[in-house]
């Protein structure tokens, strides 16, 4: 599953559910090199009713992000078709676990979805475990599933389906909650590489404009929006609109490494940013200063993009 397209529901539903005393929790961890998103939601409906809502195509069509056809047996084929042409091509998966009315699990492309229904008094707790490779896309998945399960709650209650809420705000909340705004530094034989990967909420062209890409030319100073004071910028060395901008950075007035901004389509409808800085062996603490500076710069970029809808 390359993206989660939201048709119904509201990202505010989770907050509403908390106010009503319902259980809402989201965690993200790494298991065997893959990202595992776990979400729980208490619903005031018995397991049998909830089971029909998560397994029968006619019910799924009202809240799930894709139209579904399924051979409801272990090993059965499950097909996902977009509700319209913009949702992309049809994909397939396989039912991996089936234990009515408790467990329904299947693959969706390279992803794996495991739904579990736990009896809870007169109602149920719905548990979703989503396993995937795209760690930086976790906030998009979490915001999307929050909205979808909010729509499911409305379907179960025979209530009108809400329009999507502020998905951008929900996405940014999950970015912070899951630590997806943090950078890393990897040591190399000849130095180090600082790296930030961030899913953004606006498309590539808008992000390119926000970092000053349209004005960048080889040999000219780097655009101010793509620099930080802690890393003195030298001249632009490469421009590939709207995908890549690279420039030298300076230490004591001499080239010390490269800063590269790369943009590509990401999870959902926003750009995926990969920001890297390379450098030679550095005194202890110098990389920490650069990481902090770039984290602030990327966060400011995300804030600017979120405000331009």
Secondary structure, 3 states (H helix, E strand, C coil): CCCCCCCCCCCCHHHHHHHCCCCEEEEEEEECCEEEEEEEEEECCCHHHHHHHHHCHHHHHHHCCCEEEECCCCCCEEEEECCCHHHCCCEEEEEEEEECCCEEEEEECCEEEEEEEEEECCEEEEEEEEEECCHHHHHHHHHHHHHHHHHHHHHHCCCCCCCCCCHHHHHHHHHHHCCCCCCEEEEECCEEEEEEEEECCCCHHHHHHHCCHHHCCCCCECCHHHCECCECEEEEEEEECCCEEEEEEEECCEEEEEEEEEEEECCCCCEEEEEEEEECCCCCCHHHHHHHHHHHHHHHHHHHHHHCC
